[in-house]
Amino acid sequence: MSAAASVRLVSLDVGYTLGEPSGTTLTQRLVELSPLPVRQAKRIAQQIPHALDPDSDVTGPQTVCAALGIAPAAFPHGHRPPGFELWPGAGRVVGQIAHVVPVVTLSNVSHWDERAADIAGLLAPHLQAHHPSWRLGFAKPDPRAVQTVARLHGRDPAEVLHVGDSFD
């Protein structure tokens, strides 16, 4: 961000920044199923399913399985998403930030894991919007994720401060 730019929108990561799932996520299950080295499988499992909208890409699970070296029949179609619990004080802190600048979330999450989570509800009334990667079509660290969120909120990407994330 340049010295001349000011922060006009804060985007927050969700998982392991504001809270955590209460069980095994689809990403974690796919990594367990894959014969690839864990780091490689995790990178693939975070990038491909997190950008898939199953309503518009019915071949998505097959693409994921091929990339991870998993038999298509092994894709966990019956996966039940875990609940999501905010960490103590997370909602209060989001509220404090929202008093200064608009706040949104930008979360790498698959359609399958987000079904049961109501992140917007958990952070209401402080959150301007919740942006899961599967709806955006881009997963972080792809810069198009932040660029898309900035555009949706009428901001230049240089005016967006993203908080959270670890890509290891």
Phi and psi in radians as a Rosetta constraint file:
Dihedral C 1 N 2 CA 2 C 2 CIRCULARHARMONIC -1.332 0.35
Dihedral N 2 CA 2 C 2 N 3 CIRCULARHARMONIC 2.795 0.35
Dihedral C 2 N 3 CA 3 C 3 CIRCULARHARMONIC -1.100 0.35
Dihedral N 3 CA 3 C 3 N 4 CIRCULARHARMONIC -0.500 0.35
Dihedral C 3 N 4 CA 4 C 4 CIRCULARHARMONIC -1.344 0.35
Dihedral N 4 CA 4 C 4 N 5 CIRCULARHARMONIC -0.416 0.35
Dihedral C 4 N 5 CA 5 C 5 CIRCULARHARMONIC -1.394 0.35
Dihedral N 5 CA 5 C 5 N 6 CIRCULARHARMONIC 2.524 0.35
Dihedral C 5 N 6 CA 6 C 6 CIRCULARHARMONIC -2.033 0.35
Dihedral N 6 CA 6 C 6 N 7 CIRCULARHARMONIC 2.746 0.35
Dihedral C 6 N 7 CA 7 C 7 CIRCULARHARMONIC -1.346 0.35
Dihedral N 7 CA 7 C 7 N 8 CIRCULARHARMONIC 2.107 0.35
Dihedral C 7 N 8 CA 8 C 8 CIRCULARHARMONIC -2.065 0.35
Dihedral N 8 CA 8 C 8 N 9 CIRCULARHARMONIC -0.043 0.35
Dihedral C 8 N 9 CA 9 C 9 CIRCULARHARMONIC -2.754 0.35
Dihedral N 9 CA 9 C 9 N 10 CIRCULARHARMONIC 2.314 0.35
Dihedral C 9 N 10 CA 10 C 10 CIRCULARHARMONIC -1.892 0.35
Dihedral N 10 CA 10 C 10 N 11 CIRCULARHARMONIC 2.232 0.35
Dihedral C 10 N 11 CA 11 C 11 CIRCULARHARMONIC -1.929 0.35
Dihedral N 11 CA 11 C 11 N 12 CIRCULARHARMONIC 2.343 0.35
Dihedral C 11 N 12 CA 12 C 12 CIRCULARHARMONIC -1.976 0.35
Dihedral N 12 CA 12 C 12 N 13 CIRCULARHARMONIC 2.360 0.35
Dihedral C 12 N 13 CA 13 C 13 CIRCULARHARMONIC -1.190 0.35
Dihedral N 13 CA 13 C 13 N 14 CIRCULARHARMONIC 2.760 0.35
Dihedral C 13 N 14 CA 14 C 14 CIRCULARHARMONIC -1.852 0.35
Dihedral N 14 CA 14 C 14 N 15 CIRCULARHARMONIC -1.163 0.35
Dihedral C 14 N 15 CA 15 C 15 CIRCULARHARMONIC -1.151 0.35
Dihedral N 15 CA 15 C 15 N 16 CIRCULARHARMONIC 2.152 0.35
Dihedral C 15 N 16 CA 16 C 16 CIRCULARHARMONIC 1.195 0.35
Dihedral N 16 CA 16 C 16 N 17 CIRCULARHARMONIC 0.228 0.35
Dihedral C 16 N 17 CA 17 C 17 CIRCULARHARMONIC -2.030 0.35
Dihedral N 17 CA 17 C 17 N 18 CIRCULARHARMONIC -0.831 0.35
Dihedral C 17 N 18 CA 18 C 18 CIRCULARHARMONIC -1.838 0.35
Dihedral N 18 CA 18 C 18 N 19 CIRCULARHARMONIC -0.297 0.35
Dihedral C 18 N 19 CA 19 C 19 CIRCULARHARMONIC 3.079 0.35
Dihedral N 19 CA 19 C 19 N 20 CIRCULARHARMONIC -2.853 0.35
Dihedral C 19 N 20 CA 20 C 20 CIRCULARHARMONIC -2.644 0.35
Dihedral N 20 CA 20 C 20 N 21 CIRCULARHARMONIC 2.712 0.35
Dihedral C 20 N 21 CA 21 C 21 CIRCULARHARMONIC -1.214 0.35
Dihedral N 21 CA 21 C 21 N 22 CIRCULARHARMONIC 2.642 0.35
Dihedral C 21 N 22 CA 22 C 22 CIRCULARHARMONIC -1.592 0.35
Dihedral N 22 CA 22 C 22 N 23 CIRCULARHARMONIC 0.086 0.35
Dihedral C 22 N 23 CA 23 C 23 CIRCULARHARMONIC -2.741 0.35
Dihedral N 23 CA 23 C 23 N 24 CIRCULARHARMONIC -2.867 0.35
Dihedral C 23 N 24 CA 24 C 24 CIRCULARHARMONIC -1.354 0.35
Dihedral N 24 CA 24 C 24 N 25 CIRCULARHARMONIC 2.229 0.35
Dihedral C 24 N 25 CA 25 C 25 CIRCULARHARMONIC -1.487 0.35
Dihedral N 25 CA 25 C 25 N 26 CIRCULARHARMONIC 2.902 0.35
Dihedral C 25 N 26 CA 26 C 26 CIRCULARHARMONIC -1.052 0.35
Dihedral N 26 CA 26 C 26 N 27 CIRCULARHARMONIC -0.730 0.35
Dihedral C 26 N 27 CA 27 C 27 CIRCULARHARMONIC -0.999 0.35
Dihedral N 27 CA 27 C 27 N 28 CIRCULARHARMONIC -0.839 0.35
Dihedral C 27 N 28 CA 28 C 28 CIRCULARHARMONIC -1.083 0.35
Dihedral N 28 CA 28 C 28 N 29 CIRCULARHARMONIC -0.709 0.35
Dihedral C 28 N 29 CA 29 C 29 CIRCULARHARMONIC -1.144 0.35
Dihedral N 29 CA 29 C 29 N 30 CIRCULARHARMONIC -0.733 0.35
Dihedral C 29 N 30 CA 30 C 30 CIRCULARHARMONIC -1.109 0.35
Dihedral N 30 CA 30 C 30 N 31 CIRCULARHARMONIC -0.685 0.35
Dihedral C 30 N 31 CA 31 C 31 CIRCULARHARMONIC -1.104 0.35
Dihedral N 31 CA 31 C 31 N 32 CIRCULARHARMONIC -0.715 0.35
Dihedral C 31 N 32 CA 32 C 32 CIRCULARHARMONIC -1.075 0.35
Dihedral N 32 CA 32 C 32 N 33 CIRCULARHARMONIC -0.661 0.35
Dihedral C 32 N 33 CA 33 C 33 CIRCULARHARMONIC -1.335 0.35
Dihedral N 33 CA 33 C 33 N 34 CIRCULARHARMONIC -0.430 0.35
Dihedral C 33 N 34 CA 34 C 34 CIRCULARHARMONIC -1.352 0.35
Dihedral N 34 CA 34 C 34 N 35 CIRCULARHARMONIC 2.446 0.35
Dihedral C 34 N 35 CA 35 C 35 CIRCULARHARMONIC -1.418 0.35
Dihedral N 35 CA 35 C 35 N 36 CIRCULARHARMONIC -0.088 0.35
Dihedral C 35 N 36 CA 36 C 36 CIRCULARHARMONIC -1.250 0.35
Dihedral N 36 CA 36 C 36 N 37 CIRCULARHARMONIC 2.787 0.35
Dihedral C 36 N 37 CA 37 C 37 CIRCULARHARMONIC -0.976 0.35
Dihedral N 37 CA 37 C 37 N 38 CIRCULARHARMONIC 2.523 0.35
Dihedral C 37 N 38 CA 38 C 38 CIRCULARHARMONIC -0.938 0.35
Dihedral N 38 CA 38 C 38 N 39 CIRCULARHARMONIC -0.838 0.35
Dihedral C 38 N 39 CA 39 C 39 CIRCULARHARMONIC -1.044 0.35
Dihedral N 39 CA 39 C 39 N 40 CIRCULARHARMONIC -0.757 0.35
Dihedral C 39 N 40 CA 40 C 40 CIRCULARHARMONIC -1.165 0.35
Dihedral N 40 CA 40 C 40 N 41 CIRCULARHARMONIC -0.789 0.35
Dihedral C 40 N 41 CA 41 C 41 CIRCULARHARMONIC -1.095 0.35
Dihedral N 41 CA 41 C 41 N 42 CIRCULARHARMONIC -0.708 0.35
Dihedral C 41 N 42 CA 42 C 42 CIRCULARHARMONIC -1.115 0.35
Dihedral N 42 CA 42 C 42 N 43 CIRCULARHARMONIC -0.759 0.35
Dihedral C 42 N 43 CA 43 C 43 CIRCULARHARMONIC -1.049 0.35
Dihedral N 43 CA 43 C 43 N 44 CIRCULARHARMONIC -0.810 0.35
Dihedral C 43 N 44 CA 44 C 44 CIRCULARHARMONIC -1.143 0.35
Dihedral N 44 CA 44 C 44 N 45 CIRCULARHARMONIC -0.796 0.35
Dihedral C 44 N 45 CA 45 C 45 CIRCULARHARMONIC -1.154 0.35
Dihedral N 45 CA 45 C 45 N 46 CIRCULARHARMONIC -0.441 0.35
Dihedral C 45 N 46 CA 46 C 46 CIRCULARHARMONIC -1.442 0.35
Dihedral N 46 CA 46 C 46 N 47 CIRCULARHARMONIC -0.547 0.35
Dihedral C 46 N 47 CA 47 C 47 CIRCULARHARMONIC -1.495 0.35
Dihedral N 47 CA 47 C 47 N 48 CIRCULARHARMONIC -0.829 0.35
Dihedral C 47 N 48 CA 48 C 48 CIRCULARHARMONIC -1.290 0.35
Dihedral N 48 CA 48 C 48 N 49 CIRCULARHARMONIC -1.014 0.35
Dihedral C 48 N 49 CA 49 C 49 CIRCULARHARMONIC -1.146 0.35
Dihedral N 49 CA 49 C 49 N 50 CIRCULARHARMONIC -0.498 0.35
Dihedral C 49 N 50 CA 50 C 50 CIRCULARHARMONIC -1.216 0.35
Dihedral N 50 CA 50 C 50 N 51 CIRCULARHARMONIC -0.298 0.35
Dihedral C 50 N 51 CA 51 C 51 CIRCULARHARMONIC -1.876 0.35
Dihedral N 51 CA 51 C 51 N 52 CIRCULARHARMONIC 0.110 0.35
Dihedral C 51 N 52 CA 52 C 52 CIRCULARHARMONIC -1.652 0.35
Dihedral N 52 CA 52 C 52 N 53 CIRCULARHARMONIC 2.265 0.35
Dihedral C 52 N 53 CA 53 C 53 CIRCULARHARMONIC -1.785 0.35
Dihedral N 53 CA 53 C 53 N 54 CIRCULARHARMONIC 1.859 0.35
Dihedral C 53 N 54 CA 54 C 54 CIRCULARHARMONIC -1.082 0.35
Dihedral N 54 CA 54 C 54 N 55 CIRCULARHARMONIC -0.344 0.35
Dihedral C 54 N 55 CA 55 C 55 CIRCULARHARMONIC -1.288 0.35
Dihedral N 55 CA 55 C 55 N 56 CIRCULARHARMONIC -0.476 0.35
Dihedral C 55 N 56 CA 56 C 56 CIRCULARHARMONIC -1.888 0.35
Dihedral N 56 CA 56 C 56 N 57 CIRCULARHARMONIC -0.184 0.35
Dihedral C 56 N 57 CA 57 C 57 CIRCULARHARMONIC -2.342 0.35
Dihedral N 57 CA 57 C 57 N 58 CIRCULARHARMONIC 1.481 0.35
Dihedral C 57 N 58 CA 58 C 58 CIRCULARHARMONIC -1.258 0.35
Dihedral N 58 CA 58 C 58 N 59 CIRCULARHARMONIC -0.262 0.35
Dihedral C 58 N 59 CA 59 C 59 CIRCULARHARMONIC -1.597 0.35
Dihedral N 59 CA 59 C 59 N 60 CIRCULARHARMONIC 0.037 0.35
Dihedral C 59 N 60 CA 60 C 60 CIRCULARHARMONIC -0.915 0.35
Dihedral N 60 CA 60 C 60 N 61 CIRCULARHARMONIC -0.880 0.35
Dihedral C 60 N 61 CA 61 C 61 CIRCULARHARMONIC -1.017 0.35
Dihedral N 61 CA 61 C 61 N 62 CIRCULARHARMONIC -0.651 0.35
Dihedral C 61 N 62 CA 62 C 62 CIRCULARHARMONIC -1.155 0.35
Dihedral N 62 CA 62 C 62 N 63 CIRCULARHARMONIC -0.672 0.35
Dihedral C 62 N 63 CA 63 C 63 CIRCULARHARMONIC -1.082 0.35
Dihedral N 63 CA 63 C 63 N 64 CIRCULARHARMONIC -0.779 0.35
Dihedral C 63 N 64 CA 64 C 64 CIRCULARHARMONIC -1.077 0.35
Dihedral N 64 CA 64 C 64 N 65 CIRCULARHARMONIC -0.837 0.35
Dihedral C 64 N 65 CA 65 C 65 CIRCULARHARMONIC -1.065 0.35
Dihedral N 65 CA 65 C 65 N 66 CIRCULARHARMONIC -0.763 0.35
Dihedral C 65 N 66 CA 66 C 66 CIRCULARHARMONIC -1.070 0.35
Dihedral N 66 CA 66 C 66 N 67 CIRCULARHARMONIC -0.765 0.35
Dihedral C 66 N 67 CA 67 C 67 CIRCULARHARMONIC -1.162 0.35
Dihedral N 67 CA 67 C 67 N 68 CIRCULARHARMONIC -0.555 0.35
Dihedral C 67 N 68 CA 68 C 68 CIRCULARHARMONIC -1.650 0.35
Dihedral N 68 CA 68 C 68 N 69 CIRCULARHARMONIC -0.067 0.35
Dihedral C 68 N 69 CA 69 C 69 CIRCULARHARMONIC 1.264 0.35
Dihedral N 69 CA 69 C 69 N 70 CIRCULARHARMONIC 0.554 0.35
Dihedral C 69 N 70 CA 70 C 70 CIRCULARHARMONIC -1.884 0.35
Dihedral N 70 CA 70 C 70 N 71 CIRCULARHARMONIC 2.454 0.35
Dihedral C 70 N 71 CA 71 C 71 CIRCULARHARMONIC -1.100 0.35
Dihedral N 71 CA 71 C 71 N 72 CIRCULARHARMONIC 2.354 0.35
Dihedral C 71 N 72 CA 72 C 72 CIRCULARHARMONIC -0.923 0.35
Dihedral N 72 CA 72 C 72 N 73 CIRCULARHARMONIC -0.587 0.35
Dihedral C 72 N 73 CA 73 C 73 CIRCULARHARMONIC -1.171 0.35
Dihedral N 73 CA 73 C 73 N 74 CIRCULARHARMONIC -0.317 0.35
Dihedral C 73 N 74 CA 74 C 74 CIRCULARHARMONIC -1.494 0.35
Dihedral N 74 CA 74 C 74 N 75 CIRCULARHARMONIC -0.137 0.35
Dihedral C 74 N 75 CA 75 C 75 CIRCULARHARMONIC -1.007 0.35
Dihedral N 75 CA 75 C 75 N 76 CIRCULARHARMONIC 2.268 0.35
Dihedral C 75 N 76 CA 76 C 76 CIRCULARHARMONIC -1.343 0.35
Dihedral N 76 CA 76 C 76 N 77 CIRCULARHARMONIC 1.217 0.35
Dihedral C 76 N 77 CA 77 C 77 CIRCULARHARMONIC -1.034 0.35
Dihedral N 77 CA 77 C 77 N 78 CIRCULARHARMONIC -0.513 0.35
Dihedral C 77 N 78 CA 78 C 78 CIRCULARHARMONIC -1.507 0.35
Dihedral N 78 CA 78 C 78 N 79 CIRCULARHARMONIC 0.203 0.35
Dihedral C 78 N 79 CA 79 C 79 CIRCULARHARMONIC -0.957 0.35
Dihedral N 79 CA 79 C 79 N 80 CIRCULARHARMONIC 2.268 0.35
Dihedral C 79 N 80 CA 80 C 80 CIRCULARHARMONIC -1.817 0.35
Dihedral N 80 CA 80 C 80 N 81 CIRCULARHARMONIC 2.093 0.35
Dihedral C 80 N 81 CA 81 C 81 CIRCULARHARMONIC -1.142 0.35
Dihedral N 81 CA 81 C 81 N 82 CIRCULARHARMONIC 2.472 0.35
Dihedral C 81 N 82 CA 82 C 82 CIRCULARHARMONIC -1.291 0.35
Dihedral N 82 CA 82 C 82 N 83 CIRCULARHARMONIC 2.813 0.35
Dihedral C 82 N 83 CA 83 C 83 CIRCULARHARMONIC -1.219 0.35
Dihedral N 83 CA 83 C 83 N 84 CIRCULARHARMONIC 2.969 0.35
Dihedral C 83 N 84 CA 84 C 84 CIRCULARHARMONIC -2.228 0.35
Dihedral N 84 CA 84 C 84 N 85 CIRCULARHARMONIC 2.260 0.35
Dihedral C 84 N 85 CA 85 C 85 CIRCULARHARMONIC -2.031 0.35
Dihedral N 85 CA 85 C 85 N 86 CIRCULARHARMONIC 2.200 0.35
Dihedral C 85 N 86 CA 86 C 86 CIRCULARHARMONIC -1.219 0.35
Dihedral N 86 CA 86 C 86 N 87 CIRCULARHARMONIC 2.541 0.35
Dihedral C 86 N 87 CA 87 C 87 CIRCULARHARMONIC -1.294 0.35
Dihedral N 87 CA 87 C 87 N 88 CIRCULARHARMONIC 2.646 0.35
Dihedral C 87 N 88 CA 88 C 88 CIRCULARHARMONIC -0.927 0.35
Dihedral N 88 CA 88 C 88 N 89 CIRCULARHARMONIC 2.280 0.35
Dihedral C 88 N 89 CA 89 C 89 CIRCULARHARMONIC 1.523 0.35
Dihedral N 89 CA 89 C 89 N 90 CIRCULARHARMONIC -0.184 0.35
Dihedral C 89 N 90 CA 90 C 90 CIRCULARHARMONIC -1.075 0.35
Dihedral N 90 CA 90 C 90 N 91 CIRCULARHARMONIC -0.794 0.35
Dihedral C 90 N 91 CA 91 C 91 CIRCULARHARMONIC -1.088 0.35
Dihedral N 91 CA 91 C 91 N 92 CIRCULARHARMONIC -0.699 0.35
Dihedral C 91 N 92 CA 92 C 92 CIRCULARHARMONIC -1.101 0.35
Dihedral N 92 CA 92 C 92 N 93 CIRCULARHARMONIC -0.764 0.35
Dihedral C 92 N 93 CA 93 C 93 CIRCULARHARMONIC -1.141 0.35
Dihedral N 93 CA 93 C 93 N 94 CIRCULARHARMONIC -0.735 0.35
Dihedral C 93 N 94 CA 94 C 94 CIRCULARHARMONIC -1.041 0.35
Dihedral N 94 CA 94 C 94 N 95 CIRCULARHARMONIC -0.713 0.35
Dihedral C 94 N 95 CA 95 C 95 CIRCULARHARMONIC -1.077 0.35
Dihedral N 95 CA 95 C 95 N 96 CIRCULARHARMONIC -0.707 0.35
Dihedral C 95 N 96 CA 96 C 96 CIRCULARHARMONIC -1.127 0.35
Dihedral N 96 CA 96 C 96 N 97 CIRCULARHARMONIC -0.736 0.35
Dihedral C 96 N 97 CA 97 C 97 CIRCULARHARMONIC -1.125 0.35
Dihedral N 97 CA 97 C 97 N 98 CIRCULARHARMONIC -0.732 0.35
Dihedral C 97 N 98 CA 98 C 98 CIRCULARHARMONIC -1.127 0.35
Dihedral N 98 CA 98 C 98 N 99 CIRCULARHARMONIC -0.363 0.35
Dihedral C 98 N 99 CA 99 C 99 CIRCULARHARMONIC -1.257 0.35
Dihedral N 99 CA 99 C 99 N 100 CIRCULARHARMONIC -0.327 0.35
Dihedral C 99 N 100 CA 100 C 100 CIRCULARHARMONIC -1.800 0.35
Dihedral N 100 CA 100 C 100 N 101 CIRCULARHARMONIC -0.717 0.35
Dihedral C 100 N 101 CA 101 C 101 CIRCULARHARMONIC -2.636 0.35
Dihedral N 101 CA 101 C 101 N 102 CIRCULARHARMONIC 2.572 0.35
Dihedral C 101 N 102 CA 102 C 102 CIRCULARHARMONIC -1.019 0.35
Dihedral N 102 CA 102 C 102 N 103 CIRCULARHARMONIC 2.512 0.35
Dihedral C 102 N 103 CA 103 C 103 CIRCULARHARMONIC -2.151 0.35
Dihedral N 103 CA 103 C 103 N 104 CIRCULARHARMONIC 2.371 0.35
Dihedral C 103 N 104 CA 104 C 104 CIRCULARHARMONIC -2.296 0.35
Dihedral N 104 CA 104 C 104 N 105 CIRCULARHARMONIC 2.920 0.35
Dihedral C 104 N 105 CA 105 C 105 CIRCULARHARMONIC -1.902 0.35
Dihedral N 105 CA 105 C 105 N 106 CIRCULARHARMONIC 2.626 0.35
Dihedral C 105 N 106 CA 106 C 106 CIRCULARHARMONIC -2.361 0.35
Dihedral N 106 CA 106 C 106 N 107 CIRCULARHARMONIC 1.781 0.35
Dihedral C 106 N 107 CA 107 C 107 CIRCULARHARMONIC -2.107 0.35
Dihedral N 107 CA 107 C 107 N 108 CIRCULARHARMONIC 2.254 0.35
Dihedral C 107 N 108 CA 108 C 108 CIRCULARHARMONIC -1.366 0.35
Dihedral N 108 CA 108 C 108 N 109 CIRCULARHARMONIC 1.841 0.35
Dihedral C 108 N 109 CA 109 C 109 CIRCULARHARMONIC -2.639 0.35
Dihedral N 109 CA 109 C 109 N 110 CIRCULARHARMONIC 2.489 0.35
Dihedral C 109 N 110 CA 110 C 110 CIRCULARHARMONIC -1.433 0.35
Dihedral N 110 CA 110 C 110 N 111 CIRCULARHARMONIC 2.751 0.35
Dihedral C 110 N 111 CA 111 C 111 CIRCULARHARMONIC -0.951 0.35
Dihedral N 111 CA 111 C 111 N 112 CIRCULARHARMONIC -0.692 0.35
Dihedral C 111 N 112 CA 112 C 112 CIRCULARHARMONIC -1.151 0.35
Dihedral N 112 CA 112 C 112 N 113 CIRCULARHARMONIC -0.647 0.35
Dihedral C 112 N 113 CA 113 C 113 CIRCULARHARMONIC -1.473 0.35
Dihedral N 113 CA 113 C 113 N 114 CIRCULARHARMONIC -0.412 0.35
Dihedral C 113 N 114 CA 114 C 114 CIRCULARHARMONIC -1.453 0.35
Dihedral N 114 CA 114 C 114 N 115 CIRCULARHARMONIC -0.274 0.35
Dihedral C 114 N 115 CA 115 C 115 CIRCULARHARMONIC -0.877 0.35
Dihedral N 115 CA 115 C 115 N 116 CIRCULARHARMONIC -0.727 0.35
Dihedral C 115 N 116 CA 116 C 116 CIRCULARHARMONIC -1.643 0.35
Dihedral N 116 CA 116 C 116 N 117 CIRCULARHARMONIC -0.172 0.35
Dihedral C 116 N 117 CA 117 C 117 CIRCULARHARMONIC -1.592 0.35
Dihedral N 117 CA 117 C 117 N 118 CIRCULARHARMONIC 2.363 0.35
Dihedral C 117 N 118 CA 118 C 118 CIRCULARHARMONIC -2.035 0.35
Dihedral N 118 CA 118 C 118 N 119 CIRCULARHARMONIC 1.287 0.35
Dihedral C 118 N 119 CA 119 C 119 CIRCULARHARMONIC -1.047 0.35
Dihedral N 119 CA 119 C 119 N 120 CIRCULARHARMONIC -0.779 0.35
Dihedral C 119 N 120 CA 120 C 120 CIRCULARHARMONIC -1.033 0.35
Dihedral N 120 CA 120 C 120 N 121 CIRCULARHARMONIC -0.715 0.35
Dihedral C 120 N 121 CA 121 C 121 CIRCULARHARMONIC -1.165 0.35
Dihedral N 121 CA 121 C 121 N 122 CIRCULARHARMONIC -0.686 0.35
Dihedral C 121 N 122 CA 122 C 122 CIRCULARHARMONIC -1.115 0.35
Dihedral N 122 CA 122 C 122 N 123 CIRCULARHARMONIC -0.539 0.35
Dihedral C 122 N 123 CA 123 C 123 CIRCULARHARMONIC -1.846 0.35
Dihedral N 123 CA 123 C 123 N 124 CIRCULARHARMONIC 0.121 0.35
Dihedral C 123 N 124 CA 124 C 124 CIRCULARHARMONIC -1.176 0.35
Dihedral N 124 CA 124 C 124 N 125 CIRCULARHARMONIC 2.558 0.35
Dihedral C 124 N 125 CA 125 C 125 CIRCULARHARMONIC -1.681 0.35
Dihedral N 125 CA 125 C 125 N 126 CIRCULARHARMONIC 0.287 0.35
Dihedral C 125 N 126 CA 126 C 126 CIRCULARHARMONIC -1.426 0.35
Dihedral N 126 CA 126 C 126 N 127 CIRCULARHARMONIC -0.349 0.35
Dihedral C 126 N 127 CA 127 C 127 CIRCULARHARMONIC -1.621 0.35
Dihedral N 127 CA 127 C 127 N 128 CIRCULARHARMONIC 2.266 0.35
Dihedral C 127 N 128 CA 128 C 128 CIRCULARHARMONIC -1.331 0.35
Dihedral N 128 CA 128 C 128 N 129 CIRCULARHARMONIC -0.615 0.35
Dihedral C 128 N 129 CA 129 C 129 CIRCULARHARMONIC -2.908 0.35
Dihedral N 129 CA 129 C 129 N 130 CIRCULARHARMONIC 2.721 0.35
Dihedral C 129 N 130 CA 130 C 130 CIRCULARHARMONIC -1.998 0.35
Dihedral N 130 CA 130 C 130 N 131 CIRCULARHARMONIC 2.197 0.35
Dihedral C 130 N 131 CA 131 C 131 CIRCULARHARMONIC -2.092 0.35
Dihedral N 131 CA 131 C 131 N 132 CIRCULARHARMONIC 1.583 0.35
Dihedral C 131 N 132 CA 132 C 132 CIRCULARHARMONIC -1.319 0.35
Dihedral N 132 CA 132 C 132 N 133 CIRCULARHARMONIC 2.503 0.35
Dihedral C 132 N 133 CA 133 C 133 CIRCULARHARMONIC -1.019 0.35
Dihedral N 133 CA 133 C 133 N 134 CIRCULARHARMONIC -0.627 0.35
Dihedral C 133 N 134 CA 134 C 134 CIRCULARHARMONIC -1.126 0.35
Dihedral N 134 CA 134 C 134 N 135 CIRCULARHARMONIC -0.483 0.35
Dihedral C 134 N 135 CA 135 C 135 CIRCULARHARMONIC -1.407 0.35
Dihedral N 135 CA 135 C 135 N 136 CIRCULARHARMONIC -0.592 0.35
Dihedral C 135 N 136 CA 136 C 136 CIRCULARHARMONIC -1.262 0.35
Dihedral N 136 CA 136 C 136 N 137 CIRCULARHARMONIC -0.561 0.35
Dihedral C 136 N 137 CA 137 C 137 CIRCULARHARMONIC 1.540 0.35
Dihedral N 137 CA 137 C 137 N 138 CIRCULARHARMONIC 0.086 0.35
Dihedral C 137 N 138 CA 138 C 138 CIRCULARHARMONIC -2.416 0.35
Dihedral N 138 CA 138 C 138 N 139 CIRCULARHARMONIC 2.427 0.35
Dihedral C 138 N 139 CA 139 C 139 CIRCULARHARMONIC -1.982 0.35
Dihedral N 139 CA 139 C 139 N 140 CIRCULARHARMONIC 2.472 0.35
Dihedral C 139 N 140 CA 140 C 140 CIRCULARHARMONIC -1.077 0.35
Dihedral N 140 CA 140 C 140 N 141 CIRCULARHARMONIC 2.514 0.35
Dihedral C 140 N 141 CA 141 C 141 CIRCULARHARMONIC -1.574 0.35
Dihedral N 141 CA 141 C 141 N 142 CIRCULARHARMONIC 0.246 0.35
Dihedral C 141 N 142 CA 142 C 142 CIRCULARHARMONIC -1.009 0.35
Dihedral N 142 CA 142 C 142 N 143 CIRCULARHARMONIC 2.095 0.35
Dihedral C 142 N 143 CA 143 C 143 CIRCULARHARMONIC -1.045 0.35
Dihedral N 143 CA 143 C 143 N 144 CIRCULARHARMONIC -0.357 0.35
Dihedral C 143 N 144 CA 144 C 144 CIRCULARHARMONIC -1.128 0.35
Dihedral N 144 CA 144 C 144 N 145 CIRCULARHARMONIC -0.398 0.35
Dihedral C 144 N 145 CA 145 C 145 CIRCULARHARMONIC -1.118 0.35
Dihedral N 145 CA 145 C 145 N 146 CIRCULARHARMONIC -0.911 0.35
Dihedral C 145 N 146 CA 146 C 146 CIRCULARHARMONIC -1.173 0.35
Dihedral N 146 CA 146 C 146 N 147 CIRCULARHARMONIC -0.705 0.35
Dihedral C 146 N 147 CA 147 C 147 CIRCULARHARMONIC -1.060 0.35
Dihedral N 147 CA 147 C 147 N 148 CIRCULARHARMONIC -0.705 0.35
Dihedral C 147 N 148 CA 148 C 148 CIRCULARHARMONIC -1.161 0.35
Dihedral N 148 CA 148 C 148 N 149 CIRCULARHARMONIC -0.778 0.35
Dihedral C 148 N 149 CA 149 C 149 CIRCULARHARMONIC -1.089 0.35
Dihedral N 149 CA 149 C 149 N 150 CIRCULARHARMONIC -0.754 0.35
Dihedral C 149 N 150 CA 150 C 150 CIRCULARHARMONIC -1.015 0.35
Dihedral N 150 CA 150 C 150 N 151 CIRCULARHARMONIC -0.835 0.35
Dihedral C 150 N 151 CA 151 C 151 CIRCULARHARMONIC -1.072 0.35
Dihedral N 151 CA 151 C 151 N 152 CIRCULARHARMONIC -0.748 0.35
Dihedral C 151 N 152 CA 152 C 152 CIRCULARHARMONIC -1.059 0.35
Dihedral N 152 CA 152 C 152 N 153 CIRCULARHARMONIC -0.428 0.35
Dihedral C 152 N 153 CA 153 C 153 CIRCULARHARMONIC -1.910 0.35
Dihedral N 153 CA 153 C 153 N 154 CIRCULARHARMONIC 0.260 0.35
Dihedral C 153 N 154 CA 154 C 154 CIRCULARHARMONIC 1.148 0.35
Dihedral N 154 CA 154 C 154 N 155 CIRCULARHARMONIC 0.564 0.35
Dihedral C 154 N 155 CA 155 C 155 CIRCULARHARMONIC -2.084 0.35
Dihedral N 155 CA 155 C 155 N 156 CIRCULARHARMONIC 2.718 0.35
Dihedral C 155 N 156 CA 156 C 156 CIRCULARHARMONIC -1.414 0.35
Dihedral N 156 CA 156 C 156 N 157 CIRCULARHARMONIC 2.474 0.35
Dihedral C 156 N 157 CA 157 C 157 CIRCULARHARMONIC -0.945 0.35
Dihedral N 157 CA 157 C 157 N 158 CIRCULARHARMONIC -0.504 0.35
Dihedral C 157 N 158 CA 158 C 158 CIRCULARHARMONIC -1.198 0.35
Dihedral N 158 CA 158 C 158 N 159 CIRCULARHARMONIC -0.242 0.35
Dihedral C 158 N 159 CA 159 C 159 CIRCULARHARMONIC -1.675 0.35
Dihedral N 159 CA 159 C 159 N 160 CIRCULARHARMONIC 0.050 0.35
Dihedral C 159 N 160 CA 160 C 160 CIRCULARHARMONIC -1.809 0.35
Dihedral N 160 CA 160 C 160 N 161 CIRCULARHARMONIC 2.227 0.35
Dihedral C 160 N 161 CA 161 C 161 CIRCULARHARMONIC -1.833 0.35
Dihedral N 161 CA 161 C 161 N 162 CIRCULARHARMONIC 2.056 0.35
Dihedral C 161 N 162 CA 162 C 162 CIRCULARHARMONIC -1.736 0.35
Dihedral N 162 CA 162 C 162 N 163 CIRCULARHARMONIC 2.303 0.35
Dihedral C 162 N 163 CA 163 C 163 CIRCULARHARMONIC -2.042 0.35
Dihedral N 163 CA 163 C 163 N 164 CIRCULARHARMONIC 2.255 0.35
Dihedral C 163 N 164 CA 164 C 164 CIRCULARHARMONIC 1.915 0.35
Dihedral N 164 CA 164 C 164 N 165 CIRCULARHARMONIC -3.089 0.35
Dihedral C 164 N 165 CA 165 C 165 CIRCULARHARMONIC 1.613 0.35
Dihedral N 165 CA 165 C 165 N 166 CIRCULARHARMONIC 2.439 0.35
Dihedral C 165 N 166 CA 166 C 166 CIRCULARHARMONIC -2.508 0.35
Dihedral N 166 CA 166 C 166 N 167 CIRCULARHARMONIC 2.213 0.35
Dihedral C 166 N 167 CA 167 C 167 CIRCULARHARMONIC -1.859 0.35
Dihedral N 167 CA 167 C 167 N 168 CIRCULARHARMONIC 0.563 0.35
